[in-house]
Amino acid sequence: MNKKVLIITGAGLAIGIAEALIYYNLGKNENKEKFAFQIPKGVELLKTTGIIIATSLATAALSNIIENAMTEKEQLIPITT
């Protein structure tokens, strides 16, 4: 795996975890008067982590594919007469 893929995956994991915790807490505190920060436990935490890992890897793979497609050089074909 190249360094760019690892960087994109790592950044995706960090942002994905933060985003998941924000959404989780917004849902858990929807009908509460006072906001209380929570972290999911058990199976719910494992499912959330699995989804974050999968989407981070997919983002890194797609980014790599797009970058490679944009940086591929066209082969020059000599014109002979």
mmCIF file of the N, C-alpha and C atoms, coordinates in Angstrom:
data_MODEL
# 
_entry.id   MODEL 
# 
loop_
_atom_site.group_PDB 
_atom_site.id 
_atom_site.type_symbol 
_atom_site.label_atom_id 
_atom_site.label_alt_id 
_atom_site.label_comp_id 
_atom_site.label_asym_id 
_atom_site.label_entity_id 
_atom_site.label_seq_id 
_atom_site.pdbx_PDB_ins_code 
_atom_site.Cartn_x 
_atom_site.Cartn_y 
_atom_site.Cartn_z 
_atom_site.occupancy 
_atom_site.B_iso_or_equiv 
_atom_site.pdbx_formal_charge 
_atom_site.auth_seq_id 
_atom_site.auth_comp_id 
_atom_site.auth_asym_id 
_atom_site.auth_atom_id 
_atom_site.pdbx_PDB_model_num 
ATOM 1   N N  . MET A 1 1  ? 0.853   -1.172 0.000   1.00 0.00 ? 1  MET A N  1 
ATOM 2   C CA . MET A 1 1  ? 0.000   0.000  0.000   1.00 0.00 ? 1  MET A CA 1 
ATOM 3   C C  . MET A 1 1  ? 0.897   1.233  0.000   1.00 0.00 ? 1  MET A C  1 
ATOM 4   N N  . ASN A 1 2  ? 0.545   2.231  -0.810  1.00 0.00 ? 2  ASN A N  1 
ATOM 5   C CA . ASN A 1 2  ? 1.412   3.399  -0.836  1.00 0.00 ? 2  ASN A CA 1 
ATOM 6   C C  . ASN A 1 2  ? 1.062   4.393  0.276   1.00 0.00 ? 2  ASN A C  1 
ATOM 7   N N  . LYS A 1 3  ? 1.964   5.341  0.479   1.00 0.00 ? 3  LYS A N  1 
ATOM 8   C CA . LYS A 1 3  ? 1.855   6.279  1.596   1.00 0.00 ? 3  LYS A CA 1 
ATOM 9   C C  . LYS A 1 3  ? 0.594   7.143  1.498   1.00 0.00 ? 3  LYS A C  1 
ATOM 10  N N  . LYS A 1 4  ? 0.231   7.563  0.284   1.00 0.00 ? 4  LYS A N  1 
ATOM 11  C CA . LYS A 1 4  ? -0.955  8.408  0.120   1.00 0.00 ? 4  LYS A CA 1 
ATOM 12  C C  . LYS A 1 4  ? -2.225  7.687  0.553   1.00 0.00 ? 4  LYS A C  1 
ATOM 13  N N  . VAL A 1 5  ? -2.328  6.423  0.218   1.00 0.00 ? 5  VAL A N  1 
ATOM 14  C CA . VAL A 1 5  ? -3.505  5.634  0.600   1.00 0.00 ? 5  VAL A CA 1 
ATOM 15  C C  . VAL A 1 5  ? -3.594  5.540  2.128   1.00 0.00 ? 5  VAL A C  1 
ATOM 16  N N  . LEU A 1 6  ? -2.454  5.334  2.780   1.00 0.00 ? 6  LEU A N  1 
ATOM 17  C CA . LEU A 1 6  ? -2.444  5.264  4.243   1.00 0.00 ? 6  LEU A CA 1 
ATOM 18  C C  . LEU A 1 6  ? -2.841  6.605  4.868   1.00 0.00 ? 6  LEU A C  1 
ATOM 19  N N  . ILE A 1 7  ? -2.354  7.704  4.292   1.00 0.00 ? 7  ILE A N  1 
ATOM 20  C CA . ILE A 1 7  ? -2.702  9.030  4.814   1.00 0.00 ? 7  ILE A CA 1 
ATOM 21  C C  . ILE A 1 7  ? -4.191  9.301  4.651   1.00 0.00 ? 7  ILE A C  1 
ATOM 22  N N  . ILE A 1 8  ? -4.724  9.009  3.476   1.00 0.00 ? 8  ILE A N  1 
ATOM 23  C CA . ILE A 1 8  ? -6.151  9.240  3.225   1.00 0.00 ? 8  ILE A CA 1 
ATOM 24  C C  . ILE A 1 8  ? -7.008  8.348  4.116   1.00 0.00 ? 8  ILE A C  1 
ATOM 25  N N  . THR A 1 9  ? -6.605  7.095  4.284   1.00 0.00 ? 9  THR A N  1 
ATOM 26  C CA . THR A 1 9  ? -7.350  6.187  5.157   1.00 0.00 ? 9  THR A CA 1 
ATOM 27  C C  . THR A 1 9  ? -7.321  6.666  6.602   1.00 0.00 ? 9  THR A C  1 
ATOM 28  N N  . GLY A 1 10 ? -6.159  7.078  7.074   1.00 0.00 ? 10 GLY A N  1 
ATOM 29  C CA . GLY A 1 10 ? -6.034  7.587  8.440   1.00 0.00 ? 10 GLY A CA 1 
ATOM 30  C C  . GLY A 1 10 ? -6.869  8.835  8.673   1.00 0.00 ? 10 GLY A C  1 
ATOM 31  N N  . ALA A 1 11 ? -6.813  9.754  7.724   1.00 0.00 ? 11 ALA A N  1 
ATOM 32  C CA . ALA A 1 11 ? -7.623  10.971 7.844   1.00 0.00 ? 11 ALA A CA 1 
ATOM 33  C C  . ALA A 1 11 ? -9.110  10.623 7.807   1.00 0.00 ? 11 ALA A C  1 
ATOM 34  N N  . GLY A 1 12 ? -9.473  9.694  6.940   1.00 0.00 ? 12 GLY A N  1 
ATOM 35  C CA . GLY A 1 12 ? -10.873 9.260  6.860   1.00 0.00 ? 12 GLY A CA 1 
ATOM 36  C C  . GLY A 1 12 ? -11.344 8.616  8.151   1.00 0.00 ? 12 GLY A C  1 
ATOM 37  N N  . LEU A 1 13 ? -10.471 7.844  8.778   1.00 0.00 ? 13 LEU A N  1 
ATOM 38  C CA . LEU A 1 13 ? -10.819 7.215  10.059  1.00 0.00 ? 13 LEU A CA 1 
ATOM 39  C C  . LEU A 1 13 ? -11.039 8.277  11.141  1.00 0.00 ? 13 LEU A C  1 
ATOM 40  N N  . ALA A 1 14 ? -10.136 9.247  11.218  1.00 0.00 ? 14 ALA A N  1 
ATOM 41  C CA . ALA A 1 14 ? -10.251 10.288 12.247  1.00 0.00 ? 14 ALA A CA 1 
ATOM 42  C C  . ALA A 1 14 ? -11.520 11.109 12.059  1.00 0.00 ? 14 ALA A C  1 
ATOM 43  N N  . ILE A 1 15 ? -11.765 11.529 10.840  1.00 0.00 ? 15 ILE A N  1 
ATOM 44  C CA . ILE A 1 15 ? -12.960 12.329 10.561  1.00 0.00 ? 15 ILE A CA 1 
ATOM 45  C C  . ILE A 1 15 ? -14.218 11.476 10.709  1.00 0.00 ? 15 ILE A C  1 
ATOM 46  N N  . GLY A 1 16 ? -14.158 10.229 10.251  1.00 0.00 ? 16 GLY A N  1 
ATOM 47  C CA . GLY A 1 16 ? -15.307 9.340  10.352  1.00 0.00 ? 16 GLY A CA 1 
ATOM 48  C C  . GLY A 1 16 ? -15.708 9.066  11.788  1.00 0.00 ? 16 GLY A C  1 
ATOM 49  N N  . ILE A 1 17 ? -14.727 8.863  12.655  1.00 0.00 ? 17 ILE A N  1 
ATOM 50  C CA . ILE A 1 17 ? -15.033 8.620  14.071  1.00 0.00 ? 17 ILE A CA 1 
ATOM 51  C C  . ILE A 1 17 ? -15.678 9.850  14.691  1.00 0.00 ? 17 ILE A C  1 
ATOM 52  N N  . ALA A 1 18 ? -15.100 11.024 14.404  1.00 0.00 ? 18 ALA A N  1 
ATOM 53  C CA . ALA A 1 18 ? -15.669 12.265 14.946  1.00 0.00 ? 18 ALA A CA 1 
ATOM 54  C C  . ALA A 1 18 ? -17.101 12.474 14.447  1.00 0.00 ? 18 ALA A C  1 
ATOM 55  N N  . GLU A 1 19 ? -17.312 12.260 13.154  1.00 0.00 ? 19 GLU A N  1 
ATOM 56  C CA . GLU A 1 19 ? -18.646 12.428 12.569  1.00 0.00 ? 19 GLU A CA 1 
ATOM 57  C C  . GLU A 1 19 ? -19.643 11.438 13.169  1.00 0.00 ? 19 GLU A C  1 
ATOM 58  N N  . ALA A 1 20 ? -19.238 10.179 13.298  1.00 0.00 ? 20 ALA A N  1 
ATOM 59  C CA . ALA A 1 20 ? -20.124 9.161  13.862  1.00 0.00 ? 20 ALA A CA 1 
ATOM 60  C C  . ALA A 1 20 ? -20.512 9.494  15.300  1.00 0.00 ? 20 ALA A C  1 
ATOM 61  N N  . LEU A 1 21 ? -19.561 9.964  16.094  1.00 0.00 ? 21 LEU A N  1 
ATOM 62  C CA . LEU A 1 21 ? -19.866 10.326 17.481  1.00 0.00 ? 21 LEU A CA 1 
ATOM 63  C C  . LEU A 1 21 ? -20.806 11.524 17.561  1.00 0.00 ? 21 LEU A C  1 
ATOM 64  N N  . ILE A 1 22 ? -20.638 12.479 16.648  1.00 0.00 ? 22 ILE A N  1 
ATOM 65  C CA . ILE A 1 22 ? -21.544 13.636 16.623  1.00 0.00 ? 22 ILE A CA 1 
ATOM 66  C C  . ILE A 1 22 ? -22.968 13.175 16.320  1.00 0.00 ? 22 ILE A C  1 
ATOM 67  N N  . TYR A 1 23 ? -23.135 12.384 15.263  1.00 0.00 ? 23 TYR A N  1 
ATOM 68  C CA . TYR A 1 23 ? -24.473 11.906 14.899  1.00 0.00 ? 23 TYR A CA 1 
ATOM 69  C C  . TYR A 1 23 ? -25.073 11.025 15.992  1.00 0.00 ? 23 TYR A C  1 
ATOM 70  N N  . TYR A 1 24 ? -24.262 10.165 16.574  1.00 0.00 ? 24 TYR A N  1 
ATOM 71  C CA . TYR A 1 24 ? -24.732 9.282  17.642  1.00 0.00 ? 24 TYR A CA 1 
ATOM 72  C C  . TYR A 1 24 ? -25.264 10.113 18.804  1.00 0.00 ? 24 TYR A C  1 
ATOM 73  N N  . ASN A 1 25 ? -24.501 11.119 19.207  1.00 0.00 ? 25 ASN A N  1 
ATOM 74  C CA . ASN A 1 25 ? -24.909 11.940 20.345  1.00 0.00 ? 25 ASN A CA 1 
ATOM 75  C C  . ASN A 1 25 ? -26.089 12.843 20.025  1.00 0.00 ? 25 ASN A C  1 
ATOM 76  N N  . LEU A 1 26 ? -26.181 13.308 18.795  1.00 0.00 ? 26 LEU A N  1 
ATOM 77  C CA . LEU A 1 26 ? -27.370 14.087 18.417  1.00 0.00 ? 26 LEU A CA 1 
ATOM 78  C C  . LEU A 1 26 ? -28.625 13.229 18.532  1.00 0.00 ? 26 LEU A C  1 
ATOM 79  N N  . GLY A 1 27 ? -28.534 11.979 18.080  1.00 0.00 ? 27 GLY A N  1 
ATOM 80  C CA . GLY A 1 27 ? -29.674 11.071 18.183  1.00 0.00 ? 27 GLY A CA 1 
ATOM 81  C C  . GLY A 1 27 ? -30.008 10.697 19.617  1.00 0.00 ? 27 GLY A C  1 
ATOM 82  N N  . LYS A 1 28 ? -29.001 10.404 20.412  1.00 0.00 ? 28 LYS A N  1 
ATOM 83  C CA . LYS A 1 28 ? -29.238 10.007 21.806  1.00 0.00 ? 28 LYS A CA 1 
ATOM 84  C C  . LYS A 1 28 ? -29.780 11.150 22.666  1.00 0.00 ? 28 LYS A C  1 
ATOM 85  N N  . ASN A 1 29 ? -29.464 12.380 22.310  1.00 0.00 ? 29 ASN A N  1 
ATOM 86  C CA . ASN A 1 29 ? -29.862 13.539 23.112  1.00 0.00 ? 29 ASN A CA 1 
ATOM 87  C C  . ASN A 1 29 ? -31.029 14.312 22.509  1.00 0.00 ? 29 ASN A C  1 
ATOM 88  N N  . GLU A 1 30 ? -31.660 13.754 21.488  1.00 0.00 ? 30 GLU A N  1 
ATOM 89  C CA . GLU A 1 30 ? -32.714 14.471 20.770  1.00 0.00 ? 30 GLU A CA 1 
ATOM 90  C C  . GLU A 1 30 ? -33.844 14.960 21.677  1.00 0.00 ? 30 GLU A C  1 
ATOM 91  N N  . ASN A 1 31 ? -34.334 14.113 22.551  1.00 0.00 ? 31 ASN A N  1 
ATOM 92  C CA . ASN A 1 31 ? -35.475 14.479 23.400  1.00 0.00 ? 31 ASN A CA 1 
ATOM 93  C C  . ASN A 1 31 ? -35.072 14.798 24.838  1.00 0.00 ? 31 ASN A C  1 
ATOM 94  N N  . LYS A 1 32 ? -33.798 15.070 25.039  1.00 0.00 ? 32 LYS A N  1 
ATOM 95  C CA . LYS A 1 32 ? -33.324 15.369 26.391  1.00 0.00 ? 32 LYS A CA 1 
ATOM 96  C C  . LYS A 1 32 ? -33.127 16.872 26.553  1.00 0.00 ? 32 LYS A C  1 
ATOM 97  N N  . GLU A 1 33 ? -33.371 17.338 27.753  1.00 0.00 ? 33 GLU A N  1 
ATOM 98  C CA . GLU A 1 33 ? -33.208 18.760 28.034  1.00 0.00 ? 33 GLU A CA 1 
ATOM 99  C C  . GLU A 1 33 ? -31.728 19.135 28.141  1.00 0.00 ? 33 GLU A C  1 
ATOM 100 N N  . LYS A 1 34 ? -30.925 18.258 28.750  1.00 0.00 ? 34 LYS A N  1 
ATOM 101 C CA . LYS A 1 34 ? -29.508 18.522 28.941  1.00 0.00 ? 34 LYS A CA 1 
ATOM 102 C C  . LYS A 1 34 ? -28.690 17.556 28.088  1.00 0.00 ? 34 LYS A C  1 
ATOM 103 N N  . PHE A 1 35 ? -27.737 18.103 27.321  1.00 0.00 ? 35 PHE A N  1 
ATOM 104 C CA . PHE A 1 35 ? -26.889 17.292 26.439  1.00 0.00 ? 35 PHE A CA 1 
ATOM 105 C C  . PHE A 1 35 ? -25.866 16.512 27.263  1.00 0.00 ? 35 PHE A C  1 
ATOM 106 N N  . ALA A 1 36 ? -25.746 15.216 26.991  1.00 0.00 ? 36 ALA A N  1 
ATOM 107 C CA . ALA A 1 36 ? -24.754 14.378 27.659  1.00 0.00 ? 36 ALA A CA 1 
ATOM 108 C C  . ALA A 1 36 ? -23.998 13.592 26.590  1.00 0.00 ? 36 ALA A C  1 
ATOM 109 N N  . PHE A 1 37 ? -22.673 13.769 26.543  1.00 0.00 ? 37 PHE A N  1 
ATOM 110 C CA . PHE A 1 37 ? -21.841 13.076 25.565  1.00 0.00 ? 37 PHE A CA 1 
ATOM 111 C C  . PHE A 1 37 ? -21.733 11.596 25.930  1.00 0.00 ? 37 PHE A C  1 
ATOM 112 N N  . GLN A 1 38 ? -21.948 10.725 24.929  1.00 0.00 ? 38 GLN A N  1 
ATOM 113 C CA . GLN A 1 38 ? -21.898 9.282  25.140  1.00 0.00 ? 38 GLN A CA 1 
ATOM 114 C C  . GLN A 1 38 ? -21.090 8.624  24.034  1.00 0.00 ? 38 GLN A C  1 
ATOM 115 N N  . ILE A 1 39 ? -20.529 7.472  24.331  1.00 0.00 ? 39 ILE A N  1 
ATOM 116 C CA . ILE A 1 39 ? -19.850 6.659  23.324  1.00 0.00 ? 39 ILE A CA 1 
ATOM 117 C C  . ILE A 1 39 ? -20.603 5.338  23.242  1.00 0.00 ? 39 ILE A C  1 
ATOM 118 N N  . PRO A 1 40 ? -20.902 4.878  22.016  1.00 0.00 ? 40 PRO A N  1 
ATOM 119 C CA . PRO A 1 40 ? -21.627 3.608  21.906  1.00 0.00 ? 40 PRO A CA 1 
ATOM 120 C C  . PRO A 1 40 ? -20.826 2.467  22.532  1.00 0.00 ? 40 PRO A C  1 
ATOM 121 N N  . LYS A 1 41 ? -21.537 1.459  22.985  1.00 0.00 ? 41 LYS A N  1 
ATOM 122 C CA . LYS A 1 41 ? -20.890 0.329  23.661  1.00 0.00 ? 41 LYS A CA 1 
ATOM 123 C C  . LYS A 1 41 ? -21.187 -0.983 22.933  1.00 0.00 ? 41 LYS A C  1 
ATOM 124 N N  . GLY A 1 42 ? -20.328 -1.946 23.153  1.00 0.00 ? 42 GLY A N  1 
ATOM 125 C CA . GLY A 1 42 ? -20.554 -3.312 22.672  1.00 0.00 ? 42 GLY A CA 1 
ATOM 126 C C  . GLY A 1 42 ? -20.689 -3.444 21.177  1.00 0.00 ? 42 GLY A C  1 
ATOM 127 N N  . VAL A 1 43 ? -21.728 -4.156 20.765  1.00 0.00 ? 43 VAL A N  1 
ATOM 128 C CA . VAL A 1 43 ? -21.960 -4.468 19.353  1.00 0.00 ? 43 VAL A CA 1 
ATOM 129 C C  . VAL A 1 43 ? -22.163 -3.196 18.537  1.00 0.00 ? 43 VAL A C  1 
ATOM 130 N N  . GLU A 1 44 ? -22.837 -2.222 19.118  1.00 0.00 ? 44 GLU A N  1 
ATOM 131 C CA . GLU A 1 44 ? -23.077 -0.970 18.391  1.00 0.00 ? 44 GLU A CA 1 
ATOM 132 C C  . GLU A 1 44 ? -21.755 -0.257 18.070  1.00 0.00 ? 44 GLU A C  1 
ATOM 133 N N  . LEU A 1 45 ? -20.823 -0.269 19.000  1.00 0.00 ? 45 LEU A N  1 
ATOM 134 C CA . LEU A 1 45 ? -19.510 0.329  18.767  1.00 0.00 ? 45 LEU A CA 1 
ATOM 135 C C  . LEU A 1 45 ? -18.759 -0.439 17.678  1.00 0.00 ? 45 LEU A C  1 
ATOM 136 N N  . LEU A 1 46 ? -18.835 -1.770 17.705  1.00 0.00 ? 46 LEU A N  1 
ATOM 137 C CA . LEU A 1 46 ? -18.163 -2.586 16.686  1.00 0.00 ? 46 LEU A CA 1 
ATOM 138 C C  . LEU A 1 46 ? -18.746 -2.350 15.296  1.00 0.00 ? 46 LEU A C  1 
ATOM 139 N N  . LYS A 1 47 ? -20.066 -2.268 15.203  1.00 0.00 ? 47 LYS A N  1 
ATOM 140 C CA . LYS A 1 47 ? -20.709 -1.996 13.909  1.00 0.00 ? 47 LYS A CA 1 
ATOM 141 C C  . LYS A 1 47 ? -20.299 -0.632 13.372  1.00 0.00 ? 47 LYS A C  1 
ATOM 142 N N  . THR A 1 48 ? -20.325 0.366  14.238  1.00 0.00 ? 48 THR A N  1 
ATOM 143 C CA . THR A 1 48 ? -19.962 1.717  13.830  1.00 0.00 ? 48 THR A CA 1 
ATOM 144 C C  . THR A 1 48 ? -18.509 1.770  13.374  1.00 0.00 ? 48 THR A C  1 
ATOM 145 N N  . THR A 1 49 ? -17.625 1.141  14.123  1.00 0.00 ? 49 THR A N  1 
ATOM 146 C CA . THR A 1 49 ? -16.206 1.119  13.768  1.00 0.00 ? 49 THR A CA 1 
ATOM 147 C C  . THR A 1 49 ? -15.987 0.394  12.443  1.00 0.00 ? 49 THR A C  1 
ATOM 148 N N  . GLY A 1 50 ? -16.680 -0.704 12.228  1.00 0.00 ? 50 GLY A N  1 
ATOM 149 C CA . GLY A 1 50 ? -16.576 -1.443 10.970  1.00 0.00 ? 50 GLY A CA 1 
ATOM 150 C C  . GLY A 1 50 ? -17.005 -0.612 9.779   1.00 0.00 ? 50 GLY A C  1 
ATOM 151 N N  . ILE A 1 51 ? -18.095 0.112  9.928   1.00 0.00 ? 51 ILE A N  1 
ATOM 152 C CA . ILE A 1 51 ? -18.580 0.972  8.846   1.00 0.00 ? 51 ILE A CA 1 
ATOM 153 C C  . ILE A 1 51 ? -17.569 2.080  8.562   1.00 0.00 ? 51 ILE A C  1 
ATOM 154 N N  . ILE A 1 52 ? -17.017 2.670  9.608   1.00 0.00 ? 52 ILE A N  1 
ATOM 155 C CA . ILE A 1 52 ? -16.038 3.746  9.432   1.00 0.00 ? 52 ILE A CA 1 
ATOM 156 C C  . ILE A 1 52 ? -14.789 3.224  8.722   1.00 0.00 ? 52 ILE A C  1 
ATOM 157 N N  . ILE A 1 53 ? -14.311 2.059  9.112   1.00 0.00 ? 53 ILE A N  1 
ATOM 158 C CA . ILE A 1 53 ? -13.132 1.474  8.461   1.00 0.00 ? 53 ILE A CA 1 
ATOM 159 C C  . ILE A 1 53 ? -13.420 1.184  6.993   1.00 0.00 ? 53 ILE A C  1 
ATOM 160 N N  . ALA A 1 54 ? -14.573 0.594  6.707   1.00 0.00 ? 54 ALA A N  1 
ATOM 161 C CA . ALA A 1 54 ? -14.926 0.262  5.322   1.00 0.00 ? 54 ALA A CA 1 
ATOM 162 C C  . ALA A 1 54 ? -15.032 1.512  4.453   1.00 0.00 ? 54 ALA A C  1 
ATOM 163 N N  . THR A 1 55 ? -15.695 2.547  4.959   1.00 0.00 ? 55 THR A N  1 
ATOM 164 C CA . THR A 1 55 ? -15.842 3.770  4.154   1.00 0.00 ? 55 THR A CA 1 
ATOM 165 C C  . THR A 1 55 ? -14.508 4.510  4.005   1.00 0.00 ? 55 THR A C  1 
ATOM 166 N N  . SER A 1 56 ? -13.653 4.447  5.002   1.00 0.00 ? 56 SER A N  1 
ATOM 167 C CA . SER A 1 56 ? -12.335 5.083  4.890   1.00 0.00 ? 56 SER A CA 1 
ATOM 168 C C  . SER A 1 56 ? -11.478 4.376  3.845   1.00 0.00 ? 56 SER A C  1 
ATOM 169 N N  . LEU A 1 57 ? -11.507 3.053  3.845   1.00 0.00 ? 57 LEU A N  1 
ATOM 170 C CA . LEU A 1 57 ? -10.762 2.296  2.831   1.00 0.00 ? 57 LEU A CA 1 
ATOM 171 C C  . LEU A 1 57 ? -11.324 2.544  1.431   1.00 0.00 ? 57 LEU A C  1 
ATOM 172 N N  . ALA A 1 58 ? -12.646 2.609  1.322   1.00 0.00 ? 58 ALA A N  1 
ATOM 173 C CA . ALA A 1 58 ? -13.268 2.882  0.022   1.00 0.00 ? 58 ALA A CA 1 
ATOM 174 C C  . ALA A 1 58 ? -12.895 4.273  -0.476  1.00 0.00 ? 58 ALA A C  1 
ATOM 175 N N  . THR A 1 59 ? -12.872 5.251  0.410   1.00 0.00 ? 59 THR A N  1 
ATOM 176 C CA . THR A 1 59 ? -12.486 6.606  0.036   1.00 0.00 ? 59 THR A CA 1 
ATOM 177 C C  . THR A 1 59 ? -11.038 6.643  -0.443  1.00 0.00 ? 59 THR A C  1 
ATOM 178 N N  . ALA A 1 60 ? -10.159 5.974  0.275   1.00 0.00 ? 60 ALA A N  1 
ATOM 179 C CA . ALA A 1 60 ? -8.746  5.934  -0.117  1.00 0.00 ? 60 ALA A CA 1 
ATOM 180 C C  . ALA A 1 60 ? -8.568  5.242  -1.467  1.00 0.00 ? 60 ALA A C  1 
ATOM 181 N N  . ALA A 1 61 ? -9.265  4.138  -1.673  1.00 0.00 ? 61 ALA A N  1 
ATOM 182 C CA . ALA A 1 61 ? -9.157  3.415  -2.943  1.00 0.00 ? 61 ALA A CA 1 
ATOM 183 C C  . ALA A 1 61 ? -9.673  4.258  -4.099  1.00 0.00 ? 61 ALA A C  1 
ATOM 184 N N  . LEU A 1 62 ? -10.824 4.887  -3.906  1.00 0.00 ? 62 LEU A N  1 
ATOM 185 C CA . LEU A 1 62 ? -11.388 5.727  -4.960  1.00 0.00 ? 62 LEU A CA 1 
ATOM 186 C C  . LEU A 1 62 ? -10.476 6.922  -5.253  1.00 0.00 ? 62 LEU A C  1 
ATOM 187 N N  . SER A 1 63 ? -9.939  7.533  -4.220  1.00 0.00 ? 63 SER A N  1 
ATOM 188 C CA . SER A 1 63 ? -9.010  8.656  -4.406  1.00 0.00 ? 63 SER A CA 1 
ATOM 189 C C  . SER A 1 63 ? -7.784  8.223  -5.192  1.00 0.00 ? 63 SER A C  1 
ATOM 190 N N  . ASN A 1 64 ? -7.270  7.051  -4.878  1.00 0.00 ? 64 ASN A N  1 
ATOM 191 C CA . ASN A 1 64 ? -6.104  6.521  -5.580  1.00 0.00 ? 64 ASN A CA 1 
ATOM 192 C C  . ASN A 1 64 ? -6.420  6.256  -7.050  1.00 0.00 ? 64 ASN A C  1 
ATOM 193 N N  . ILE A 1 65 ? -7.582  5.689  -7.316  1.00 0.00 ? 65 ILE A N  1 
ATOM 194 C CA . ILE A 1 65 ? -7.983  5.413  -8.699  1.00 0.00 ? 65 ILE A CA 1 
ATOM 195 C C  . ILE A 1 65 ? -8.116  6.710  -9.487  1.00 0.00 ? 65 ILE A C  1 
ATOM 196 N N  . ILE A 1 66 ? -8.766  7.701  -8.895  1.00 0.00 ? 66 ILE A N  1 
ATOM 197 C CA . ILE A 1 66 ? -8.955  8.985  -9.580  1.00 0.00 ? 66 ILE A CA 1 
ATOM 198 C C  . ILE A 1 66 ? -7.611  9.668  -9.816  1.00 0.00 ? 66 ILE A C  1 
ATOM 199 N N  . GLU A 1 67 ? -6.746  9.660  -8.809  1.00 0.00 ? 67 GLU A N  1 
ATOM 200 C CA . GLU A 1 67 ? -5.429  10.288 -8.970  1.00 0.00 ? 67 GLU A CA 1 
ATOM 201 C C  . GLU A 1 67 ? -4.625  9.608  -10.071 1.00 0.00 ? 67 GLU A C  1 
ATOM 202 N N  . ASN A 1 68 ? -4.636  8.279  -10.088 1.00 0.00 ? 68 ASN A N  1 
ATOM 203 C CA . ASN A 1 68 ? -3.902  7.556  -11.126 1.00 0.00 ? 68 ASN A CA 1 
ATOM 204 C C  . ASN A 1 68 ? -4.470  7.840  -12.509 1.00 0.00 ? 68 ASN A C  1 
ATOM 205 N N  . ALA A 1 69 ? -5.772  7.944  -12.622 1.00 0.00 ? 69 ALA A N  1 
ATOM 206 C CA . ALA A 1 69 ? -6.393  8.222  -13.918 1.00 0.00 ? 69 ALA A CA 1 
ATOM 207 C C  . ALA A 1 69 ? -6.043  9.630  -14.404 1.00 0.00 ? 69 ALA A C  1 
ATOM 208 N N  . MET A 1 70 ? -5.907  10.557 -13.479 1.00 0.00 ? 70 MET A N  1 
ATOM 209 C CA . MET A 1 70 ? -5.618  11.941 -13.860 1.00 0.00 ? 70 MET A CA 1 
ATOM 210 C C  . MET A 1 70 ? -4.140  12.171 -14.155 1.00 0.00 ? 70 MET A C  1 
ATOM 211 N N  . THR A 1 71 ? -3.273  11.342 -13.609 1.00 0.00 ? 71 THR A N  1 
ATOM 212 C CA . THR A 1 71 ? -1.836  11.557 -13.790 1.00 0.00 ? 71 THR A CA 1 
ATOM 213 C C  . THR A 1 71 ? -1.215  10.640 -14.832 1.00 0.00 ? 71 THR A C  1 
ATOM 214 N N  . GLU A 1 72 ? -1.989  9.720  -15.381 1.00 0.00 ? 72 GLU A N  1 
ATOM 215 C CA . GLU A 1 72 ? -1.430  8.846  -16.417 1.00 0.00 ? 72 GLU A CA 1 
ATOM 216 C C  . GLU A 1 72 ? -1.060  9.682  -17.625 1.00 0.00 ? 72 GLU A C  1 
ATOM 217 N N  . LYS A 1 73 ? 0.132   9.449  -18.120 1.00 0.00 ? 73 LYS A N  1 
ATOM 218 C CA . LYS A 1 73 ? 0.602   10.190 -19.285 1.00 0.00 ? 73 LYS A CA 1 
ATOM 219 C C  . LYS A 1 73 ? 0.213   9.425  -20.544 1.00 0.00 ? 73 LYS A C  1 
ATOM 220 N N  . GLU A 1 74 ? -0.208  10.184 -21.527 1.00 0.00 ? 74 GLU A N  1 
ATOM 221 C CA . GLU A 1 74 ? -0.521  9.546  -22.782 1.00 0.00 ? 74 GLU A CA 1 
ATOM 222 C C  . GLU A 1 74 ? 0.783   9.138  -23.451 1.00 0.00 ? 74 GLU A C  1 
ATOM 223 N N  . GLN A 1 75 ? 0.763   7.979  -24.053 1.00 0.00 ? 75 GLN A N  1 
ATOM 224 C CA . GLN A 1 75 ? 1.950   7.541  -24.770 1.00 0.00 ? 75 GLN A CA 1 
ATOM 225 C C  . GLN A 1 75 ? 1.981   8.241  -26.117 1.00 0.00 ? 75 GLN A C  1 
ATOM 226 N N  . LEU A 1 76 ? 3.136   8.784  -26.435 1.00 0.00 ? 76 LEU A N  1 
ATOM 227 C CA . LEU A 1 76 ? 3.307   9.449  -27.729 1.00 0.00 ? 76 LEU A CA 1 
ATOM 228 C C  . LEU A 1 76 ? 3.615   8.395  -28.785 1.00 0.00 ? 76 LEU A C  1 
ATOM 229 N N  . ILE A 1 77 ? 2.885   8.481  -29.853 1.00 0.00 ? 77 ILE A N  1 
ATOM 230 C CA . ILE A 1 77 ? 3.103   7.558  -30.971 1.00 0.00 ? 77 ILE A CA 1 
ATOM 231 C C  . ILE A 1 77 ? 3.743   8.343  -32.098 1.00 0.00 ? 77 ILE A C  1 
ATOM 232 N N  . PRO A 1 78 ? 4.940   7.944  -32.487 1.00 0.00 ? 78 PRO A N  1 
ATOM 233 C CA . PRO A 1 78 ? 5.614   8.702  -33.547 1.00 0.00 ? 78 PRO A CA 1 
ATOM 234 C C  . PRO A 1 78 ? 4.865   8.571  -34.879 1.00 0.00 ? 78 PRO A C  1 
ATOM 235 N N  . ILE A 1 79 ? 4.829   9.673  -35.594 1.00 0.00 ? 79 ILE A N  1 
ATOM 236 C CA . ILE A 1 79 ? 4.200   9.688  -36.918 1.00 0.00 ? 79 ILE A CA 1 
ATOM 237 C C  . ILE A 1 79 ? 5.284   9.413  -37.949 1.00 0.00 ? 79 ILE A C  1 
ATOM 238 N N  . THR A 1 80 ? 5.080   8.399  -38.734 1.00 0.00 ? 80 THR A N  1 
ATOM 239 C CA . THR A 1 80 ? 6.055   8.081  -39.775 1.00 0.00 ? 80 THR A CA 1 
ATOM 240 C C  . THR A 1 80 ? 5.415   8.314  -41.132 1.00 0.00 ? 80 THR A C  1 
ATOM 241 N N  . THR A 1 81 ? 6.203   8.868  -42.013 1.00 0.00 ? 81 THR A N  1 
ATOM 242 C CA . THR A 1 81 ? 5.679   9.132  -43.369 1.00 0.00 ? 81 THR A CA 1 
ATOM 243 C C  . THR A 1 81 ? 6.362   8.293  -44.393 1.00 0.00 ? 81 THR A C  1 
# 
